[in-house]
Amino acid sequence: MSRENVAFAIATFIGVVLLFTIGLSRPDLFVEDGLVENLSAVGFAAATLFALSAALQGRVSLTSAERRILVGTSALSLVLFLSEISFGARIFGIQMPQMSGGGEFDGGHDIVILVVRQLRDAGPTGILAAVIAGGLLLAIVFAVLRRFRQRAQMLAAHVLSKPFVFRLAMALGLLASAVTLDVIPSYKASILEEVLEFSVSVVLILAVSALFRSKSVVAVQRGCRHVRGNFLPHPCQSDGE
C-alpha cells in the first residue's frame, strides 16, 4: 500500500472516531433529519455533480474505464443523496410506502432491514437459510478468488497503490458498515451510522479529487519532458538544469 493511502486511511479512521466521540456528547446533531444527515445529503449531492462533471469534461485525459467508474460513482452518490432525503419525502412531504414491522420504505438501506425482518419472522428456518446462503456465497467467492488468483492479486495491488480506486473501495466499505449498523437497535449504532454516511460523502469527493490531481501531475510531467526535449526554458526546470 502506498504511503498516501496509508495516511488517508489513518486520517479517515481518526476522523470517524472524533465524530463518533462528538456524537456521544451531542447526539442531537446525529439524529434523523439532523445537522449531520443534512451535511451528508449535501456531500452526496456535491459528489454526484463533481464525479459527473469530471467524467464529461475533456480537459483531463481519462481512460474509458476511469470515465465509466466516474459515471458509476456519480450514480451511486445520487442514490445515496436521494436516500438521505428519503427520496423527496423530507423535502416535498411525499408519503412513502409503509414497511412490514414499522417504518417507511424511504431509503436503500431499508431493503436490508426488510430482509432481516423476514429472516427474524421465519424463526429457525430463516436463520438456517441465512447461514446456508452466507456459506454458499463465501464458497463462491473463495472459488472465484482461487480460480483467478493472479488477477485478484493484481487487482488488489492496483487498488492499494492508486489513491482514486483505494478511496472508492474505502467508501464502499464504510457504506457497507453503515448499512449493517442500521439494523442494530442501539442509539450508539445509530450515531456511528450517521458518522459513517457523512464520511462516505467526504471520501467520494476526495476520491474524485485524487484522480484529478494524479492526471494533473502526469500532464505537468509530460509537459516538462516535452520542453526539455526542445531545450526551451520552462517553469518545470530549476536554475541549475
Secondary structure, 3 states (H helix, E strand, C coil): CCHHHHHHHHHHHHHHHHHHHHHHHCHHHHCCCCHHHHHHHHHHHHHHHHHHHHHHCCCCCCCHHHHHHHHHHHHHHHHHHHHHCHHHHHHHCCCCCECCCCCECCCCCHHHHHHHHHHHHCCHHHHHHHHHHHHHHHHHHHHHHHHCHHHHHHHHHHHHHCHHHHHHHHHHHHHHHHHHHCCCCCHHHHHHHHHHHHHHHHHHHHHHHHHHHHHHHHHHHHHHHHHHHCCCCCCCCCCCC
